[in-house]
Each structure stands twice: as C-alpha cells, then as structure tokens.
C-alpha cells in the first residue's frame, strides 16, 4: 500500500492535521499546543476551537482525538481555567462535537468527570449564556 500524505490547514483556527495514510494521524497541532501551554488560557481556547473544527468534520476525527487523549486534555483545560469564559465555552463545544454520534466518547467524557465539570462551568458563567 502506498503512503499518502494529506494536509488540512484551517488558517482561521490554526489547525494543522497531517496524515501519512488515510485515517492514520501523525500530528494533532491543537493537542500539542494545548499540552505545551497548559497555563495559557488563550492557547487553551484556541486549541479547543481547533478540536471543535476537527471533531465536527467527521466521525474518524472524533475517534482519533479521543485516542490521542484529547478528551482528557479538554477537561484539564476546563479545570485549570475555570474562571475563563472563553476557555469554558470552547471546551464545551469541543466536547459536544466529540460526543456527536459517538457513544464511546460520551462514556469517556462521563467517566472522566466531564458532566460535573460542564455543570460547574455553566453555573460559574451564567452571565455568558446565549
């Protein structure tokens, strides 16, 4: 089987996805950036925005993000930046897209404490509700 390189660039969100074979992800830039800059709320917000885009694109991305530890990274960002409404909003949106038509991800989010974290974000940021 021949190796195919695919590059998807979303300039608006700074998303760079590189695959060496169809479906085999080599690098997830949003996750890498989030992990390198955990204390930076802006990086967490942008990273989650990128994950939202990727997870919303197709079911395979949702699986790969979970396999790469993305759900834990998102929940870690929510825990670390509880008072930052933008981080909370983007993280919740990313989790929504990851759970879309994916029962395994729903279970993973729940088992990782995601429901309580989301509820806390909703209570803390009532004034930001739309």
N, C-alpha and C positions, 0 to 999 in steps of 0.2 A: 504494500500500500504506500502510495506516495504521500509525503508530508505536505500539507497545505498550510500556508500562513494567511491568517485573516487579521486585519487590523480594523478596529472600530474606534473612531475618535468622535467624541461628543465634546466639542470645544466649549459649549455653554457651561457644562458641568465638569470639565476637566477629566473626563472618563477616558481611560485608555485600556482596552482589552486586547490582549494578544493571545491567539490560539495557534498552536503548532499543528493540530489536527482538528477537524470539525468536532466541537464539543469538548476538547481537551484544553483546559485553560492553563496558561503558563503564568500569567501575572494579572492580578487584580489591583490596579492602582489605587482605587478608593480605599481598599482594606489596608494596603501598605502605608498610605498616607495617614490613615486613622491610627494605625499602630505606632507609627513613628512620632506622632504629635498628639498623644492622648490628652495632654493638658491644655491643648489649644482648641477652644470652643469653635472657632471659625473653621478649622480643619475638620473637626468632627461633623459640623453642619454640612460642609461641602462634600465630605466623604459619604455621608448618608444620602445626600441628594444624588450623588453618582450611583450609589447602590439602588436607590429608588428607580432610577432610569434603567439600570441593568435588569433588576428583578421584574420590572414591568414589561420588558422587551419580550421575554419568552420563558417557558417553563424550565428549560435546561439551565438558564442562568440562575433561577431560583434554587435549583438543586446544587449547583456549583458554589454559589455564595454560602449556602449552609455548610457544605463540605469543607470550605476554606475557613470556617469559623466566624463567618460574618454575623450570624445572629448574636453570638456572644460579644463580638466587638460592638455591635449596635447597643446592646443592653449595657455594656461597660460605659459607653459614651453617655448614655442616659443617666447612669448612676453618678458619673464624675461631674456632669454639667447639669445638675438638677434645676438650677436657677436660670438657665439659659433657654428661653422660649424657642428660639430658632433651632437649637440642637434637638429639643424635645419634639418639635413638630416634624423635622426631617427624619428623625429616628422612627417616630410612629408611622410615618408614611412609608419608610423603607420596610418596616415590619409588616405593614398591611400588604405591600406588594409581594413580600416573601411568602406570606400566608395564602396568597391568592391561588386557589385550586391546588393546594399542596398540603395535605393532611399531615405529612411528616414534619413539615416546617411549623405547622400550627402546634403540634405536640412538643416540638423542640422549644419553641418560644414559651409555651406554658411551663414546661419542666424547668426552664432556666429562670423562672420567676418573672417572665415578661408581663403577665397580666397585672401583677401588683405594681410593677414599675410604670406601666402605662396609666394605671389608675392614679398613681401618685402624681404623674405629670399632668394629668387632666385636672386634678384638684388644685395643684400649685399654679396652674396657668389658665384659670378660668377667664381672666380678663383678655386672654389672647384667642379665645374660642371664636370660630367663624361659623 
